[in-house]
């Protein structure tokens, strides 16, 4: 059994977790997986991490390129993140013919074509399970066990921070601001939660999932993205009243004429499996023509979950490296167009704050009629402020373009104080 020598770039909580797992389970991996992994070099800007993780002076460096260029390093693990120096390091490792393991969703969603093409040209293994579902094994099934299927839908809850916040807004009636603060206090949200609450983290993940599922390149810029900032406990409460849960969903559908890919707060029936995924847990739901519906569930975030996925990739990459097998990550040979969001057809739930006087509902009805948007139900939720009330409209299926036109005209009415929220309704 050949010892596969590993170089790690970035010794944060995930990098440290990778070292801990290898140290703890090295002998088990030898007997169960036929792989001997040894961390021989590691890089980080914080020298304190070297002592904390028990690394010697020969193993440790603050120059990540030293690790990539070290002839004793067989496989490179990139855990720095971002699209700057991480991109240069990954490309350099591939150029050197070294397999790469990464958890960097931003890199793959932004520069995936460049990285994958170089890996294909060099015949180098590139693995990235931890980039999407943390500890949930979802990419491996997509690229192996499910290749006998045409995958037509991938959707899921892929951001633990926002799922925790929405769970607390549902269970405890917290406001958005209070839910953010609680998530930050518990370490689930960053000091700047923008990437999570505005949907960018989920958008990067669904771009990767859609690329693999549909064999067609999807980038971060292709994903129509909307976060949860405008949601309130009132939206969630009303959804519950009519049998729905509110989740930040990442959605990708393969259509006859292209790909529908988007991230936004969504009302889903409480009877669906995704509606019961709460807290920091993630779940990815997919549909294949032969296998039917599948759901992968587990902890999507956290050092242990991500490190577990990285080590799983390491084991598979080491097996391929030992046997000389060439493994290709994502050729994405099809070039399917991305369907514009305005062509989406679905139902909508709109919460308005309006003046409490006669004639306002008639004005609103005229706007809906103007664009042939049919209202399925409406409800007044009572006083909002002095002289103001909340109204909630649920539409029948309609085009996004028509719904946006309705909203633009409604916002111009002097009797409308605010379009408080707009939720798409996914009938799954």
Helices and strands as residue ranges (DSSP letters): E 3-9, H 13-33, E 36-43, H 48-52, E 60-61, H 64-69, E 75-78, H 85-95, E 99-102, H 105-122, E 126-127, H 130-133, H 139-143, E 151-157, H 160-171, H 176-185, H 194-197, H 200-214, G 220-222, E 224-225, H 233-241, E 244-255, E 258-269, G 273-276, E 281-288, E 292-299, H 303-323, G 341-343, E 345-355, H 360-370, E 375-385, E 388-395, E 398-399, H 400-411, E 416-426
